[in-house]
Amino acid sequence: MAISTSSLSGLTIKRMDHLGLVSGMCRELGIAKMIDAVIPKNNEHKVTHGEAFVAMLLNGLGFHSRTLHMFADFFADKPTERLIGPGVQAKHLNDDVLGRCLDALYEADVSSLYQVMAERVVDTLGLASNAVHLDITSFHVDGEYAVDEQDSETKRIELVKGYSRDHRPELNQVILELICENQAGIPVYMQALSGNTNDQKAFAEVTRHHIQCLKAAQQCRYFVADAALYTEESITALATQNQLFISRVPMTIKDARQHVSNVTEA
């Protein structure tokens, strides 16, 4: 709890709760500065994109699943200047400011920006990892979503049916691909994908375009993933980049089935 004594006639009480710890970590890691270095703010607004980003982090940890226009209500009883930055007031955190921040993040490529930020966070925390782990999961969504086949050239993800890991095949879904370091489990790469994305193709894409920079940043010796990594395209990409990997040979391969069938109990 933060107490303001701006006047002698009374006290103003603002609730900080656990958000003070989150804000302090954001400040220590320089999250807002990293965002502002990539997407500088528009002079028309009092809140930078970095400050808006931190505000959304704080909101997500205390008032999730609410629309953007309710952010100001969430921060109405919070010490925003301490949590976010000097001069920032709850009324400044409106849906226009937050929406422009989200648009700017999208234009800057969220996944690439996240990867750069994750590298600095891992470095700042001194987490020397010797392996990174790749995996994919799915989240189902409610409601009906129309797919515009004439708009297929955009980079947007599509909420469509696919292999449901949470056993809801009747619902549309979205895919999240994560690579985590093995010391604290911090995600160092993140990519949202359409609901019908094939695991093998997604893994192959990662090995072609992101392993080299991950290897350089994290200095990881091993790249770990499930059987979806065991394809000719992925293994060729890993070999080209001299990246050691750990995976499982899928049982769809005849030799794998034969070797498993020949295993006897001790």
C-alpha positions in Angstrom: 0.0 0.0 0.0 1.3 3.5 -0.9 0.2 6.6 1.0 0.4 10.1 -0.5 0.7 13.1 1.7 0.4 15.7 -0.9 -1.7 17.9 1.4 -1.8 18.4 5.2 -5.6 18.3 5.3 -5.8 14.6 4.6 -4.3 11.4 3.3 -4.8 9.7 0.0 -4.5 5.9 0.1 -3.5 3.9 -3.0 -3.4 0.1 -3.2 -0.1 -1.4 -4.5 -0.6 -5.0 -3.4 1.7 -7.5 -5.2 2.0 -5.2 -8.2 4.9 -3.3 -6.6 7.0 -6.4 -6.9 6.1 -6.8 -10.6 6.7 -3.2 -11.3 10.1 -3.3 -9.5 11.2 -6.3 -11.6 10.0 -4.6 -14.8 12.1 -1.5 -13.8 15.2 -3.6 -12.9 15.0 -5.5 -16.2 14.4 -2.3 -18.2 11.3 -3.6 -19.9 9.8 -0.2 -20.8 13.1 1.1 -22.0 13.5 -2.0 -24.3 10.1 -1.4 -25.8 10.7 2.4 -26.2 14.0 1.7 -28.0 12.2 -0.3 -30.7 8.9 1.7 -30.9 9.3 5.3 -29.7 6.2 7.0 -28.5 4.1 9.4 -30.5 4.5 12.9 -29.0 0.7 13.3 -29.0 0.4 10.9 -26.0 1.7 11.3 -22.5 2.3 7.5 -22.1 5.1 5.8 -24.0 4.6 2.4 -25.6 6.9 0.9 -23.0 4.9 2.4 -20.1 1.6 1.1 -21.8 3.2 -2.3 -22.1 4.1 -2.4 -18.4 0.6 -1.2 -17.5 -0.8 -4.2 -19.5 1.5 -6.6 -17.7 0.3 -5.2 -14.3 -3.3 -5.4 -15.4 -2.9 -9.0 -16.7 -1.7 -10.1 -13.2 -4.5 -8.5 -11.3 -7.6 -7.8 -13.5 -7.4 -10.3 -16.4 -10.0 -11.0 -19.1 -11.3 -7.4 -19.2 -11.6 -5.1 -22.1 -9.2 -2.3 -22.8 -11.6 0.5 -21.9 -11.7 -0.8 -18.3 -8.0 -0.4 -17.6 -8.5 3.1 -16.2 -10.9 1.7 -13.7 -8.4 -0.9 -12.6 -5.7 1.7 -12.0 -8.0 4.3 -10.4 -6.9 3.2 -6.8 -3.3 2.4 -7.8 -0.2 4.6 -7.4 0.4 4.7 -11.1 3.4 7.1 -11.0 5.2 4.6 -8.8 4.2 1.5 -10.6 4.5 2.8 -14.2 6.3 6.1 -14.4 6.3 9.8 -13.4 3.3 11.7 -14.6 1.3 8.6 -15.6 -2.3 8.8 -14.3 -5.1 6.3 -14.5 -7.0 8.4 -17.0 -4.0 8.3 -19.4 -4.3 4.5 -19.7 -7.3 4.5 -22.0 -8.2 2.1 -24.8 -6.8 4.4 -27.5 -3.3 4.5 -25.9 -3.3 0.7 -25.3 -4.7 -0.1 -28.7 -2.0 2.0 -30.4 0.6 0.2 -28.3 -0.7 -3.2 -29.4 -0.7 -2.1 -33.0 2.9 -0.9 -32.7 4.0 -4.2 -31.1 2.4 -6.1 -34.0 4.1 -4.0 -36.6 7.5 -4.5 -34.8 6.9 -8.3 -34.9 6.0 -9.5 -31.4 7.9 -12.8 -31.6 11.2 -11.1 -32.6 10.8 -8.4 -30.0 10.0 -11.0 -27.3 13.1 -13.0 -28.2 15.4 -9.9 -27.8 13.8 -9.1 -24.5 14.0 -12.6 -23.2 17.8 -12.7 -24.1 18.4 -9.6 -22.0 16.3 -10.9 -19.1 18.1 -14.2 -19.0 21.4 -12.4 -19.2 20.4 -9.9 -16.4 19.3 -12.8 -14.1 22.6 -14.7 -14.8 20.8 -17.9 -16.0 23.5 -19.9 -17.8 21.5 -22.6 -19.6 22.9 -25.6 -21.4 19.6 -26.6 -23.1 16.5 -25.1 -24.5 13.1 -26.9 -24.8 10.7 -26.5 -27.7 7.0 -27.5 -27.4 3.6 -26.6 -28.7 0.2 -26.5 -27.1 -3.3 -25.4 -28.1 -6.0 -23.3 -26.5 -9.7 -23.7 -27.5 -11.9 -20.6 -27.9 -15.6 -20.1 -27.8 -17.7 -18.4 -30.4 -18.0 -18.5 -34.2 -15.2 -17.1 -36.3 -15.5 -16.5 -40.0 -12.4 -17.2 -42.2 -11.9 -14.7 -45.0 -10.3 -16.8 -47.8 -9.6 -13.7 -49.8 -7.5 -12.3 -47.0 -5.1 -15.2 -46.9 -1.9 -13.2 -47.5 -2.0 -11.4 -44.2 0.1 -12.6 -41.2 -2.9 -12.9 -39.0 -3.5 -16.2 -37.1 -6.7 -18.1 -37.8 -9.0 -19.5 -35.1 -9.9 -22.8 -36.7 -10.2 -26.4 -35.8 -7.2 -28.7 -35.5 -5.7 -31.4 -33.3 -7.0 -30.5 -29.9 -4.7 -31.1 -27.0 -7.3 -30.2 -24.4 -9.8 -32.7 -25.9 -12.3 -30.2 -27.4 -12.1 -31.0 -31.1 -15.5 -29.4 -31.7 -14.2 -25.9 -30.9 -11.8 -23.6 -32.8 -8.4 -23.1 -31.3 -5.1 -21.2 -31.4 -1.6 -22.6 -31.1 1.2 -21.3 -28.9 4.8 -22.4 -29.6 7.3 -21.8 -26.9 11.1 -22.3 -26.4 12.2 -22.3 -22.7 15.6 -22.3 -21.1 16.3 -25.1 -18.7 17.4 -23.2 -15.6 14.3 -21.3 -14.5 11.9 -22.3 -17.3 11.8 -18.8 -18.7 10.4 -18.7 -22.3 13.0 -17.3 -24.7 11.0 -17.5 -27.8 7.2 -17.3 -28.4 5.0 -17.6 -31.5 1.3 -17.7 -31.8 0.1 -19.8 -34.7 -3.2 -20.7 -36.5 -5.3 -23.5 -34.9 -4.6 -26.0 -37.6 -0.8 -25.6 -37.6 1.1 -28.8 -38.1 3.7 -29.5 -35.4 6.3 -30.9 -37.7 6.1 -27.9 -40.1 6.2 -25.4 -37.2 9.3 -27.1 -35.6 11.0 -27.1 -39.0 10.4 -23.4 -39.3 12.0 -22.7 -35.9 15.0 -24.8 -36.7 15.6 -23.0 -40.0 15.2 -19.4 -38.8 15.7 -19.2 -35.0 18.1 -21.8 -33.8 21.3 -19.9 -34.7 20.3 -16.7 -32.8 19.1 -18.7 -29.9 22.3 -20.7 -29.8 24.3 -17.5 -29.9 22.3 -15.8 -27.2 21.6 -18.7 -24.8 24.9 -20.6 -25.5 22.8 -23.7 -25.2 24.4 -27.1 -26.0 21.2 -29.1 -26.5 18.0 -28.4 -28.3 15.2 -30.6 -26.8 11.8 -31.4 -28.4 9.4 -34.2 -28.9 9.0 -36.5 -31.8 7.6 -33.8 -34.1 11.3 -32.6 -34.4 12.3 -35.9 -35.9 11.9 -35.0 -39.6 14.4 -34.8 -42.4 13.9 -31.1 -42.8 14.5 -30.3 -39.1 17.4 -32.6 -38.6 19.1 -31.2 -41.8 18.7 -27.7 -40.4 20.1 -28.6 -37.0 23.1 -30.4 -38.6 23.8 -27.4 -40.8 24.0 -25.2 -37.7 26.0 -27.7 -35.7 23.3 -27.9 -33.1 23.1 -31.0 -30.9 19.5 -32.1 -30.2 17.6 -34.6 -28.1 14.3 -36.0 -29.3 12.3 -39.2 -29.7 12.0 -41.3 -32.8 8.3 -41.5 -33.7 6.7 -44.9 -33.7 5.5 -44.3 -37.2 9.0 -45.3 -38.3 9.3 -49.1 -38.9 12.7 -49.4 -37.4 11.6 -47.7 -34.2 8.6 -50.1 -33.9 10.8 -53.1 -34.4 13.4 -52.0 -31.8 10.6 -51.3 -29.2 9.0 -54.7 -29.9 12.3 -56.4 -29.2 12.7 -54.8 -25.8 12.2 -57.4 -23.0 11.5 -56.7 -19.4 14.4 -57.1 -17.0 
